[in-house]
Amino acid sequence: MMNIAPIRNENDYQNALERLEEIFDAKKGTGQGDELEILSILIDRYENENFPIGMPDPIEAIKFRMEQLGMKQKDLAEVVGFKSRVSEILNKKRKLTLDMIRKLNATLHIPTEVLIQEYK
C-alpha cells in the first residue's frame, strides 16, 4: 500500500530513496509500479530544488562536444570561420558571436541557452 507524502527535508529524501531502491524493479501498471513512478517524480523535484546543477561553461561545452565527435580545431573552423578564430575562441580570447552560436547549435547540437551564457 502506498504511503506517499511530499519530500520536505533530508530525512524525507533519504526515506524516499530507500523506498525507491526497495521497489525499483516493480512492474509498470501495478500498485508498486505506480508508487515507483510517483516517488521518482517527488525525488526529482526535491533534487532539482535542493541540488541544482548549473549549466556548463559555453567553451567547455564546445570542447566536450568536439571530443565526443572526434573533431579537431580545423573541423570547428569550418563551422565558425578561420582556424585562428577557433583558437581564440577556445582560449577565451574571443567571444562567441550570435552567428557563431547559431552555427554551433545547428552543427554541434549544443543548446543555445548554454552557448549564450557569459563566461570569462
C-alpha positions, 0 to 999 in steps of 0.5 A, spaced: 500 500 500 502 506 498 504 511 503 506 517 499 507 524 502 511 530 499 519 530 500 520 536 505 527 535 508 533 530 508 530 525 512 524 525 507 529 524 501 533 519 504 526 515 506 524 516 499 530 513 496 530 507 500 523 506 498 525 507 491 531 502 491 526 497 495 521 497 489 525 499 483 524 493 479 516 493 480 512 492 474 509 498 470 501 498 471 501 495 478 500 498 485 508 498 486 509 500 479 505 506 480 508 508 487 515 507 483 513 512 478 510 517 483 516 517 488 521 518 482 517 524 480 517 527 488 525 525 488 526 529 482 523 535 484 526 535 491 533 534 487 532 539 482 530 544 488 535 542 493 541 540 488 541 544 482 546 543 477 548 549 473 549 549 466 556 548 463 561 553 461 559 555 453 567 553 451 567 547 455 561 545 452 564 546 445 570 542 447 566 536 450 562 536 444 568 536 439 571 530 443 565 526 443 565 527 435 572 526 434 573 533 431 579 537 431 580 545 431 580 545 423 573 541 423 570 547 428 573 552 423 569 550 418 563 551 422 565 558 425 570 561 420 578 561 420 582 556 424 585 562 428 578 564 430 577 557 433 583 558 437 581 564 440 575 562 441 577 556 445 582 560 449 577 565 451 580 570 447 574 571 443 567 571 444 562 567 441 558 571 436 550 570 435 552 567 428 557 563 431 552 560 436 547 559 431 552 555 427 554 551 433 547 549 435 545 547 428 552 543 427 554 541 434 547 540 437 549 544 443 543 548 446 543 555 445 541 557 452 548 554 454 552 557 448 549 564 450 551 564 457 557 569 459 563 566 461 570 569 462 
